Amino acid sequence: MKRILLLALVALIGASGFSRIVTAQQKNPYITDNDMPPPVATFSILGYDPETGEVGGAVQSRVFTLTGVLTADADAGVVATQAIVDVSYGPKGIALLKKGMKPDAIIKKIWKDDPDPAPKRWTKQGRQFAVMNLKGEAATFTGPMATEWAGGKLGKYCAAQGNILAGPAVVDNMVKAFEETKGHLSMRFLAALEAGQAAGGDKRGMQAASMVIVKKGGGNWLNNDIVLRFQVDDQENPYKELRRVVENWNKSRGRAPVTPEKKGSGS
């Protein structure tokens, strides 16, 4: 009788354990216990070079890919949208820049007009974004519910911001590195990202990075405003690959891009 009871108890425990395993396996890895998507640690920098007229941004995040974070337009400027992301902030910011609105006014308008369609799962109170125009004027905003540490800092021709960071030293170091680094805008962006990582970066680690720079007619071939656009997805150390590509691009950019011939220059 004791043996039968013991076997029954073992079977009950085993079934319970198996049930827990099945439940764990079936749990959606992209949803947390409070039904919120897991927070994504991200930091970015927007920058402008008054000597070349180029403007753009760079970002690193603990997320598989960074499509939608940076939106740049050679006729307007650049926008970064992150944290509790609404990717529509990018196109909206560009449209308002084209109307001549100042970055700080754009920040206020976009956030105020946000209808907050999912306040329980994706609240506007956690959004973070930055805007820069073609003069290098910028503004950055961090919602009160962005996961700490979260915040931003403006520098000379740059704006750095991030969330779920080791602390304010991340954005401080980014601005400092951008301002002190010489060379092409791409190298200054690279230095800023690496300085932010050296200060502790994302609490959750690294995974992807991207960079975009635009200028009217600044790209290779005809009718191309994209000076460069690089994206590194799902890497243990995305900086390594981003640095390799950026450095190689800088070595090759001595080759003059094809530009339209001036009228009257022919024989």
C-alpha positions in Angstrom: 0.0 0.0 0.0 2.8 2.4 1.0 4.6 1.6 -2.3 1.4 2.4 -4.3 1.0 5.8 -2.4 4.7 6.6 -3.0 4.4 5.9 -6.8 1.2 8.0 -6.9 3.0 10.9 -5.2 6.0 10.7 -7.6 3.6 10.6 -10.5 1.8 13.7 -9.2 5.0 15.6 -8.7 6.2 14.6 -12.1 3.0 15.7 -13.8 3.1 19.0 -12.0 6.7 19.5 -13.0 5.9 18.6 -16.6 3.0 21.0 -16.5 5.3 23.8 -15.4 7.8 22.9 -18.2 5.0 23.0 -20.8 3.8 26.3 -19.5 7.3 27.8 -19.6 7.8 26.5 -23.1 4.5 28.0 -24.3 5.1 31.4 -22.7 5.6 34.1 -25.3 9.3 35.3 -24.8 8.3 38.7 -26.1 5.8 39.5 -23.4 6.6 40.0 -19.8 4.6 38.9 -16.7 2.7 42.1 -16.7 1.7 41.7 -20.4 4.1 44.5 -21.4 6.7 43.9 -24.2 10.1 43.7 -22.6 11.8 47.2 -22.5 14.5 47.8 -25.1 17.7 49.5 -24.0 18.7 52.1 -26.6 21.0 55.1 -26.9 21.5 57.3 -29.9 23.1 60.5 -31.0 22.1 63.0 -33.7 24.8 65.3 -35.2 25.5 68.0 -37.7 28.7 69.0 -39.4 28.7 72.8 -40.4 31.7 72.3 -42.6 30.1 69.7 -44.9 26.4 70.4 -44.3 25.9 66.7 -43.5 23.4 65.7 -40.8 22.5 62.3 -39.4 22.5 59.9 -36.4 23.7 56.7 -34.9 22.2 54.3 -32.5 23.0 51.1 -30.5 20.4 48.9 -28.8 19.7 45.6 -27.2 17.3 44.6 -29.9 17.5 42.4 -33.0 17.3 45.1 -35.5 17.0 48.9 -35.5 14.7 49.6 -38.4 12.6 52.7 -37.7 14.7 54.3 -35.0 16.4 56.9 -37.3 14.6 58.9 -40.0 16.7 61.3 -42.0 15.9 63.6 -44.9 18.3 65.9 -46.7 15.6 68.5 -47.1 14.7 68.6 -43.4 17.0 66.9 -40.9 16.9 63.8 -38.7 14.7 62.3 -36.0 15.4 59.5 -33.5 12.5 57.7 -31.8 13.1 55.0 -29.2 12.1 53.6 -25.8 8.3 53.0 -25.9 8.6 53.5 -29.6 6.1 55.0 -32.0 7.9 54.9 -35.4 5.4 57.5 -36.8 7.3 60.1 -34.8 10.1 60.0 -37.5 8.0 60.9 -40.5 6.0 63.4 -38.5 9.1 65.1 -37.3 10.5 65.3 -40.8 7.3 66.8 -42.1 7.3 69.5 -39.5 10.9 70.3 -40.1 10.1 70.8 -43.7 7.5 73.4 -42.6 10.2 75.3 -40.8 9.2 74.5 -37.3 11.9 74.5 -34.7 13.0 71.2 -33.1 11.8 72.1 -29.6 8.4 73.1 -30.9 8.2 69.9 -32.9 8.9 67.8 -29.8 6.1 69.5 -27.9 3.6 69.2 -30.8 4.3 65.5 -31.6 4.1 64.4 -28.0 1.0 66.5 -27.3 -0.8 65.2 -30.4 0.0 61.6 -29.6 -3.4 60.0 -29.0 -1.7 57.4 -26.7 -3.6 54.4 -28.4 -2.2 51.8 -26.0 -1.7 53.5 -22.6 -1.6 50.3 -20.6 0.8 48.3 -22.8 2.7 51.1 -24.8 2.2 54.4 -23.1 3.3 57.7 -24.6 4.6 58.5 -21.1 7.6 56.3 -21.9 8.5 57.6 -25.3 11.9 59.1 -26.0 12.8 61.0 -29.2 15.1 63.8 -30.6 14.9 66.1 -33.5 17.6 68.0 -35.4 17.3 70.4 -38.3 19.7 71.3 -41.1 21.3 74.0 -39.0 22.3 71.6 -36.2 19.6 72.9 -33.9 18.2 70.1 -31.8 15.9 69.1 -29.0 15.5 65.9 -27.1 12.7 64.5 -24.9 12.3 61.7 -22.4 8.9 60.7 -21.1 8.4 60.4 -17.3 7.8 56.6 -17.6 10.9 55.7 -19.7 12.8 52.9 -18.0 15.6 54.2 -15.9 18.2 55.4 -16.3 16.7 57.5 -19.1 17.5 61.0 -20.3 19.3 63.1 -22.9 21.8 65.9 -23.3 22.4 68.5 -25.9 25.9 69.5 -27.1 27.4 71.6 -29.8 25.7 70.4 -33.0 24.6 67.1 -31.3 21.9 65.5 -29.1 22.4 62.3 -27.2 19.7 60.3 -25.5 19.1 56.8 -24.1 17.1 54.6 -21.8 17.8 51.6 -19.5 21.3 53.0 -19.3 24.0 52.5 -16.7 23.6 56.2 -15.8 23.9 59.8 -17.0 27.6 59.3 -17.8 26.6 57.4 -20.9 25.0 60.5 -22.6 27.6 62.8 -21.1 30.4 60.8 -22.6 28.7 60.6 -25.9 28.4 64.4 -26.2 32.0 64.8 -25.1 33.3 62.3 -27.6 31.3 63.8 -30.5 32.6 67.3 -29.7 36.2 66.3 -29.3 36.6 63.8 -32.1 38.1 65.0 -35.4 37.3 63.7 -38.9 34.2 62.8 -40.8 30.8 62.9 -39.1 30.7 59.1 -39.3 33.8 58.8 -37.2 32.5 61.2 -34.7 29.3 59.2 -34.4 31.3 56.0 -34.0 33.4 57.6 -31.2 30.2 58.8 -29.5 28.6 55.4 -29.5 31.8 53.7 -28.2 32.2 56.3 -25.5 28.6 55.7 -24.3 29.3 51.9 -24.2 32.5 52.5 -22.3 30.5 54.4 -19.7 28.3 51.4 -19.1 26.0 51.6 -22.1 22.7 49.6 -22.0 22.0 47.7 -18.8 20.8 44.8 -21.0 23.8 44.6 -23.3 24.4 45.0 -27.0 22.9 43.5 -30.1 22.4 46.0 -33.0 23.7 49.3 -34.3 23.0 51.6 -37.2 24.1 54.9 -38.7 22.7 57.2 -41.4 24.0 60.5 -42.8 22.4 62.7 -45.5 23.1 65.8 -47.5 21.4 67.1 -50.6 23.2 65.5 -53.5 25.8 64.2 -51.2 25.6 60.5 -52.1 27.3 58.7 -54.9 25.8 58.6 -58.4 22.9 60.9 -59.4 19.9 62.2 -57.3 21.2 60.5 -54.2 21.0 62.3 -50.8 22.2 59.3 -48.7 25.8 59.9 -47.8 25.8 56.6 -46.0 23.4 54.1 -44.3 24.8 51.2 -42.4 23.0 48.7 -40.2 24.4 45.8 -38.1 21.8 43.3 -36.8 22.0 40.6 -34.1 25.7 40.8 -33.2 27.3 40.0 -29.9 29.4 43.1 -30.4 27.9 45.3 -33.1 30.5 48.0 -32.7 33.2 45.8 -34.2 31.3 45.4 -37.5 30.1 49.0 -37.5 33.7 50.2 -37.0 35.0 48.0 -39.8 32.4 49.2 -42.3 32.7 52.9 -41.3 36.5 52.8 -41.5 36.5 51.1 -44.8 33.9 53.6 -46.1 36.1 56.5 -45.0 39.1 54.9 -46.8 37.1 54.6 -50.0 35.4 58.0 -50.0 38.3 59.7 -51.7 36.8 58.6 -54.9 34.7 61.5 -56.1 30.9 60.9 -56.4 29.3 61.3 -59.8 27.6 64.7 -59.9 25.6 66.5 -62.6 27.8 68.4 -65.1 27.5 72.2 -65.0 25.8 73.8 -68.0 28.3 75.6 -70.2 31.3 73.6 -69.0 31.6 71.6 -72.2 33.6 72.6 -75.2 
